[in-house]
Amino acid sequence: MVFPYFVYVVLCEGDTYYTGHAKDVEKRIRQHLNGGGARYTRMHKPKRLVYVEEFATRRAAMKREKEIKRLSHDEKRKLATSNLSVCSEII
């Protein structure tokens, strides 16, 4: 059985975005909320999961993560609003 990888974007305090990749998005979001994981989310508290995209391989997920990280703030906002149906409140 092949387990998918995910790229996710979290809206953080200060209207900033954090982008990451994980096998288990829910578990990773819990880590961020509990002060673990990325230094960025320890400094900028996560408010809401705003985007999730699934990939068959870690390599593909990491490539997409880099692409998203290069987007402007407005482009990330547009991406987030295009995906609202699959995301949920995490606060």
C-alpha positions as CSV (number, residue, x, y, z in Angstrom):
1,M,0.0,0.0,0.0
2,V,1.3,3.5,-0.9
3,F,0.6,6.3,1.5
4,P,0.2,9.7,0.0
5,Y,2.0,12.8,0.9
6,F,0.4,16.2,1.3
7,V,1.3,19.8,1.0
8,Y,-0.5,22.1,3.3
9,V,-0.8,25.8,3.9
10,V,-1.7,27.3,7.3
11,L,-2.9,30.8,8.0
12,C,-1.0,32.1,11.0
13,E,-1.2,35.1,13.3
14,G,-0.4,38.4,11.6
15,D,-2.0,37.2,8.3
16,T,1.0,35.2,7.4
17,Y,1.2,31.8,5.7
18,Y,3.2,28.7,6.6
19,T,3.7,26.0,4.0
20,G,4.8,22.4,4.7
21,H,4.5,18.8,3.7
22,A,3.5,15.7,5.6
23,K,2.2,12.2,5.4
24,D,-0.4,12.9,8.1
25,V,-1.6,16.6,7.9
26,E,-3.8,16.3,11.0
27,K,-0.9,15.0,13.1
28,R,1.4,17.7,11.8
29,I,-1.1,20.5,12.5
30,R,-1.4,19.2,16.1
31,Q,2.4,19.3,16.4
32,H,2.3,23.0,15.2
33,L,-0.5,23.8,17.7
34,N,1.4,22.2,20.6
35,G,4.6,24.2,19.9
36,G,6.4,21.5,18.0
37,G,7.5,21.3,14.5
38,A,8.6,24.4,12.6
39,R,10.2,27.4,14.3
40,Y,8.0,29.7,12.2
41,T,4.7,28.3,13.7
42,R,6.1,28.5,17.2
43,M,6.6,32.2,16.6
44,H,3.4,32.8,14.5
45,K,0.6,30.8,16.1
46,P,-1.4,28.8,13.5
47,K,-5.0,29.9,13.1
48,R,-6.5,27.9,10.3
49,L,-5.6,25.2,7.7
50,V,-6.4,26.9,4.4
51,Y,-5.0,24.6,1.7
52,V,-4.2,20.9,1.2
53,E,-3.0,19.1,-1.9
54,E,-2.2,15.3,-2.2
55,F,0.7,13.7,-4.0
56,A,1.8,10.1,-4.6
57,T,5.4,10.7,-3.7
58,R,7.4,12.8,-1.2
59,R,9.5,14.2,-4.0
60,A,6.4,15.5,-5.8
61,A,5.1,17.0,-2.5
62,M,8.4,18.7,-1.8
63,K,8.6,20.1,-5.3
64,R,5.1,21.6,-4.9
65,E,5.9,23.0,-1.4
66,K,8.8,24.9,-2.9
67,E,6.6,26.3,-5.7
68,I,4.0,27.5,-3.1
69,K,6.7,29.0,-0.9
70,R,7.8,31.2,-3.9
71,L,4.3,32.6,-4.4
72,S,3.5,36.1,-3.2
73,H,1.2,36.7,-0.2
74,D,-1.7,37.5,-2.5
75,E,-1.1,34.4,-4.7
76,K,-1.1,32.3,-1.5
77,R,-4.4,33.9,-0.5
78,K,-6.0,33.1,-3.8
79,L,-4.7,29.5,-3.5
80,A,-6.2,29.3,-0.1
81,T,-9.6,30.5,-1.1
82,S,-9.7,28.0,-4.0
83,N,-9.5,25.1,-1.6
84,L,-11.9,26.1,1.2
85,S,-14.1,23.0,0.9
86,V,-11.5,20.6,2.1
87,C,-10.0,22.6,4.9
88,S,-11.2,23.1,8.5
89,E,-10.8,25.4,11.4
90,I,-7.9,24.4,13.7
91,I,-8.1,26.9,16.5
